[in-house]
Amino acid sequence: MLADSYGRVATDLRISLTDRCNLRCTYCMPPEGLDWLPAPTMLTDDELIRLIGIAVGTLGITEVRFTGGEPLLRRGLVDIVSRTAALAPRPEISLTTNGIGLARLAAPLREAGLDRINVSLDTLDAATFVRLAKRDRLADVLAGLAAAASAGIAPVKVNAVLLHGINDHEAVDLLQFCLDHGYHMRFIEQMPLDAQHGWRREDMVTADEILAALSAKYTLDPDDPDARGSAPAETFLIDGGPATVGVIGSVTRPFCAACDRVRLTADGQVRNCLFARQESDLRTPLRDGATDEEIADLWRRAVAAKLPGHGINDPGFLQPSRPMSAIGG
């Protein structure tokens, strides 16, 4: 198992397939983009599948989520999903994406074995989308959501980050849009993971503010707290259910004590926390001929050193050197 010294066991592996992205969301990266990881440092498809196989077959990982950057930009994504689905025991396979290109890839991904998908959608207004993402691609995201639902991927979840003065007034509209289309809505507090290190607490719309905005139209009742487990989202029944909305209060309502996640970057580094300031290199020993058990032991040691929490609210908190786009969500 991948256990840490606080009794938590990692069963959810988040894998960044690339640090590249075709949007420039203000809370993630600057308009001009970033210097991408050099191609030779990136894990190949075969290296990736070998590491996933070790995680699933030896270390107790039961869910694999592919992230980015933007994972749909990774050539061979469909084959990677297919090869992951062929592993024994088979993990649950999910994907977090901005939705651009999903209209074309949703059906092939579902056929390859993709179980669930999360699509980022921060606004329903085209002008606001351009302001946030610096690209005029709202129609592509909406088409991708529809294609995912049509392909039978379930549930289709929508992730939204609200910012004061930009899209904070859209909470009700976003939730109603998801209710109308059968998507599951999740609001996420903005986290200090932007490349510019410009995160300000006053810009962030908090979980309490989100719930207050939604409560102006809907009756929200906490869902069964025992059913949450290690899930990051607090869920609330909407007008008595069965529909729910999730709120991820990473900053104001941290859930570190129940965290079951571990991350693998596109260049083969293990991160035992989204906000970790240290990484453990698996790529070098992998390429130097290490055995599966040697790699598994390195992975165990990396997770064993996990801190009790992310420390965002500590006076001495420092953002990780890598931005979200190079870590994976």
N, C-alpha and C positions, 0 to 999 in steps of 0.2 A: 504494500500500500504506500501511498504518498501522504505520510502523516507528518504533522509538525509538532512542536513541543507543547502546544496548547490544546492538543487533542482533536484538532480538525483534520479531516481526511479529504484530500483533493480527488474528486471523481469527475470533474468537468474540465476538459482541456480546451482552451481557447487558442486557436492557431492563426497567426497573421500570415497570409499568403503573399502579401506584397505591401510595401509602404506607399505605393503610388495611388493616386486618387484623381478622378476627373471632376471633382468639385473642390471649392476652396472655402469651406464653411468657416465663418469668422471665429468660431470657438475652437477651431482645430488647427488651421494653418493660414499663413499670410496669402494675399492674392497672387503673389508671384510664385507660390509653391515653395518646395524645399529641395535640397540636394538628395536625390534618391539613393538608396543603397546600391553599391556597385553589384553588377550581375554575378560576378564570381563568388561573392559572399552569400548569395541566396541559396537556400536549400533547393536541391533538385526535386523533381517529383518522386523519384525513387528514394532519396534520402528522407523525404517527408513521410512517405508511407512506411518506411522502416521504423521511424521514430513513433509514429502513431501505433504501429503494430506492437512495439515494446510497451507503450503506455496502456494499451487495451489488454494485451495478452499477459503482461507481467505485473503492471502497477495499479490495476484496478480502475482505470478510467472507463466510465460508462457513457459519457456524452462528449462528442467532439463538435466544436463550433468553429467554423471557418470565418475569419474576419479579415480586415485590411489595416490600413488603406482601404481600397475597394477591391474585394476578392473577385468580383466579376472580371477584373482586368487580368487575372492570372490565367495565362494560357494553360490548357489542360485541366481546368477546374472540374469539368464534368467527369473526366477520367479519375481525378483525385477522389471525388465523391464516390464514384463507382468502386474504386479499389478499397476505400475505407469501409464501404458497406459490405464488402466481401470478407472482412476480417472476422475472426471468431475469438471471443464472442463479439457479435455485431454491436457497435455502439450506436446510440441515437445520434443523428447527424443534423446539424442546423447551420444556418448561414446568416450573417449580419451584413447588409448591403445598403447602398444608397438607392438602389433600384434602377439605375441607368444601365440599360442592356438586359434587364430582367425579362422584358417582354419576349425577347428572342430565346433566352436561356431557361426560363422557368420550366417548360415541359421537359427538355433534356435533363435538367437537374433532378426533377421529380422521378423520371424514369431511372436515373442513375442511383437513386436511393435517398435523396434529400427528404428529411422528415418535416422540418420546421424552418421558418424564415422570419427574420426581423428586418423591416425596411424603415429607413430613416425618412421622416417627413415632418418638417418643422413648421410648415405653413401651407395653406391652401390658396394663397394669393401669389400670382405670378411675379408681381413686382417685388414683393417681400422675399420670394425665393431668390431672385437675382441679388437682392441686397445681402442676404445671408450667405449664399453659396457662390456668388460671382459668376453664375452660369444660368442661362435661361433653359432649364431642363425640367420644370415641374411636370409638363405633359408626359415626359418619359417615365418619371417616377410613378405617376398615376397609372400609366399603361402597364408598368411592371407589376404593380400591386394587383391589378385585375388579372394579369396573366398568371401570377402565382396562385390566386384563388381558383382560376379556371383549370389549372394543372392539377389541382387536388392537394396542394401543399397546405397542411392544416396543423396548427393555426397559423394564419398570416398575422403577424404582430406589427404594429406601427410604433416606432419610437420617435418622440418629439422632445427637443430641448427648447425651453422658453427663455427668452431674454427680455429684461425690462426695456420698454420703449421701442421694441422691434416687433415681437410676435406674442407678447404676453396676453394680449386681448383675444387670442385665437383658441384658448383652451377648450371652450364649449364647442366651437365650430369643428375642431379636430376630432373631439370625441363623438359628436353627432355624425360626422362623416364616417367614422369607423363603425358606429352602430348601424348606419344605413347600408353599409357594404359587407357587414359580417366580419370585419377585422377586429383584432384585439388591440386596444389603445394602451400605451404606456408612456407616461411622462417621466423624464429624467432630469434631475438637477444638473446644471452645468458644473463640470468638474475642472480643477486646475491642471489641465493636460494639453493646453494649447502650445504650439511651437513658439509663439511670441512671448510666452510667460506674462500675458497681459490680463489674466483672469482677475476679476474683482468681485468680491462677495456681494457687493451692492448691485451688480448686474444680474446676478443669479435669481431666478424665480424659485422660491423655496417650495418644498412639499406642502407646507401649510398654506401658502398662497395659492398653489395649484388647486388644492382641495376646496379652498374657500371660493375660488372662481367657479369650479364645477358645481358646488353646492347651491349656487344661485339658480341653477336650472334643474338639477337632479338631486334626488335623495340618495345619499351614499352611506352604506352601512359596511363596517369592516367585515371582510370575508373570514372564514374559519382560520384563526391564526395558526392552528396546528397543521393546517395544510400547506403553509408557506414553506416550511423546512428551510433550506438554504437559498431559496429563490430571492433575488435582490429586490423584487417588487412587492410592496404591500398592495394587496388587492382589495377592492371595494365593490360590493354589489350595487348595481345601478337600479334605482327604483324597485328594489326588492329582488332583482335578478331575473333570469339567470345571467344576464350580461354583466361583465365586470370591467373595471378600469384599474390599471396598475400605476403606482407612483414609486419611483426609485429615488429615495432621498439619500444619495450617497454621501452628501456633505452634512446635512442637518439630522439625518436619521441613519447613521452608519450601521451596517449589518455585518461588520467584520467577524464577529464572534461565531457566525454560522457559515463563513465563507468556505466553499468547497472547490474553488477555481485555481487553476495554474495556467500559465501562459507560455507559449512558444513563439518567438519572433520569427520573421521571415528569414533571418540570417542565423537561425539555430541557437538562440539564447533562451534559457529558461528564466522566467520572471515569476516569482512566487506571489506577487501582489501587483496590481495595476500601478501602484505608486512606489514600487520597489526602486531603490537607488543602486542596487547591485544585481548583476545577472550571472548566470552560470552557463558556461559555453559547452554545448553538446556537439556543435558542428566540427570543431577541431578534432576531438577524439573519434568522432564518427568517421572522418576522412583519414584519420591515422590508423584505422584498423581495429578500433576497440570492439570488444564483443558486446552482444546485447546485454548481458548481465552487468558488464562494466558501465555501460551507458545508463542502465537502470539504477545502479548504485549512485552515480553522479546525480541523477534526477532526484533520488530519495534525499540525498544530502542537501540539495538545493531547496527542497520544500521544507525540510526539517528546520531550516534557519528562518522561516517566515516569522515576521513580527506580529504582535497581537492585533495591531490595527494600522490604518493608513496614515493617521497622524495629521490629517488636514486641519484639524481644529487645535493642534498644538502650536504654541508660540514660535517654535523653531522649525516649523514645517518648511520643507524645500520641495519644489516640484521635481519629478524625475527628469533626467536629461533628455530622454526620448519623449517626443510628443505622442499623443494618442494614435496618430496615423502610423507610427512606427512600432507601436506596441500591440495593437489589436484590442478591440473592445471586449 
